[in-house]
Amino acid sequence: MINNEETKLHQVVMDLNTQLYIGGHWVAAIDGGSFDVINPAREELLAKVAAAKPEDVDAAVRAARFQFEEGAWSKMTGVERGRLIYRLAELMERDKERLAMLETLNLGRPLMEPTILDLPMAIDTMRYFAGWADKIEGRTIPTPGYFGQPTLSYTVREPMGVVGAITPWNTPLMIAAWKIAPALAAGCTVVIKPSEEAPLTTLYLAKLIEEAGFPPGVVNVVPGLGEVAGAALARHPGIDKISFTGSPEVGREVMRAAAVGFKRVALELGGKSPQIILADANLEAAIGGAALGLFFNQGQVCAAGTRILVHRSCYDQVLEGLTRAADAIVLGDPLDPKTNMGSLISLKQLERVSGYVDAGVQEGAKLVAGGRRLDEPGYFFRPTIFAQASNDMRISQEEIFGPVGAVMAFDDPEEALKMANGTRYGLAATIWTRDLSRAHQMAARVRAGAVSINGWATIDARLPWGGAKTSGIGRELGWNGIEAVTEEKVITVVL
């Protein structure tokens, strides 16, 4: 890379404030502590970020509580809140290239990916919920009356309070928008703890929140270690709701901490999503779509379609197509336009993926593509395909969070459904077929929060998102996103 490009990249990070954002001020952690953020594609230090301690989290919660109960935010109308949220969306649009670059440097993703998906989705989410801010309504409910007297009973939908948001490292800006936008639209305030692996775009978002003119303390950003800052946020008595996206193991700890104060909880805990390819599917579209579902963001996606269930009559054709697709993927510099797969987020994640590949081989699956790290700097792992896998193998049951797919055969739709539902997860699924009647019937029987037909991960700000079984509790986005951060109060007047 030539020198002026290096300088430009350096500037993207050097200008970023990496302190805590609490009560409208950028401050160091109370003990002056920090943690390193690594560029995973180069294995180089990218930034040092302030590491919040419980005392810092407490200060952020108090700032959020003040704005919710007594500050300017508590007195704003929905119209005023909507204008601020829309202004934030406009600033994100203005700075989308820088946000995409920060995400690429922090995650090792090809620049194309946040540019075409994460940034547009985050901006659209802000605009969508800006529109809801002045449209949150109650209901009028007729009743038989009260001891012979007529009554008027109605409800109002009120903001829940202070929302604690804990976001993951794989799509940090998009999921931050998913959590912040509905909370602000409803009139809540927010304390957000981004992943220590990928806090940079959330810190930049705080800068834009400040520029947009939100009252100080409406949104607070406290990067830090999960076991310190995240745990403090989950158990803090001043938090009314915790919204967490991450693993089931950490989700259980969050739920235990939240239970002490009976906090409302929303959990999105990943998946092991099936992609069902029926015999009558458009195989060219199905192979391309299945590969996208497997390898987008290096497979580090909650809804990654890592279990490819294929009718036996076209199994060999699909397997060959996916193998070709995996072998054709270009790994390397995320800023090179020719690159279509970047690095995994960390050495720890690379070792996790490698361990699952070893387990797949040991359990008898046949490795037909990938399965190894690139012999060069960066946490690059070749896109991997297993054939002759069974649904009870670890590679078919456990979320790997890497570019590893297991291709399995079935003989009829009933068997496919049994296999699709045969995991502890239930976040998403994809069905590939030309028979839309069958597609609708199968979609009704798949246990998942979202089912896409002839397309992978058809997410949108207007559509609720969440899972069944171990994949989580609650929904984000759509009207559900507003319901999730409000309480319905009943008022009855005896006339």
Sequence and secondary structure as in RCSB ss.txt:
>XXXX:A:sequence
MINNEETKLHQVVMDLNTQLYIGGHWVAAIDGGSFDVINPAREELLAKVAAAKPEDVDAAVRAARFQFEEGAWSK
MTGVERGRLIYRLAELMERDKERLAMLETLNLGRPLMEPTILDLPMAIDTMRYFAGWADKIEGRTIPTPGYFGQP
TLSYTVREPMGVVGAITPWNTPLMIAAWKIAPALAAGCTVVIKPSEEAPLTTLYLAKLIEEAGFPPGVVNVVPGL
GEVAGAALARHPGIDKISFTGSPEVGREVMRAAAVGFKRVALELGGKSPQIILADANLEAAIGGAALGLFFNQGQ
VCAAGTRILVHRSCYDQVLEGLTRAADAIVLGDPLDPKTNMGSLISLKQLERVSGYVDAGVQEGAKLVAGGRRLD
EPGYFFRPTIFAQASNDMRISQEEIFGPVGAVMAFDDPEEALKMANGTRYGLAATIWTRDLSRAHQMAARVRAGA
VSINGWATIDARLPWGGAKTSGIGRELGWNGIEAVTEEKVITVVL
>XXXX:A:secstr
  HHHHHHHHHHHHTS  SEEETTEEE  TT  EEEEEETTTTEEEEEEE   HHHHHHHHHHHHHHHHTSHHHH
  HHHHHHHHHHHHHHHHHTHHHHHHHHHHHH   THHIIIIIHHHHHHHHHHHHHHTT     B     BTTB 
EEEEEEEEE  EEEEE  SSSHHHHHHHHHHHHHHHT EEEEE  TTS HHHHHHHHHHHHHT  TTSEEE    
IIIIIHHHHH TT SEEEEES HHHHHHHHHHHHHTT EEEEE     EEEE TTS HHHHHHHHHHHHHGGGG 
 TT   EEEEEGGGHHHHHHHHHHHHHH  BS TTSTT  B   S HHHHHHHHHHHHHHHHTT EEEE  SB S
SSS  B  EEEES  TTSHHHHS   SSEEEEEEESSHHHHHHHHT SS  SEEEEE S HHHHHHHHHHS SSE
EEESSS    TTS B  SGGGEES BSHHHHHHTTEEEEEEEEE 
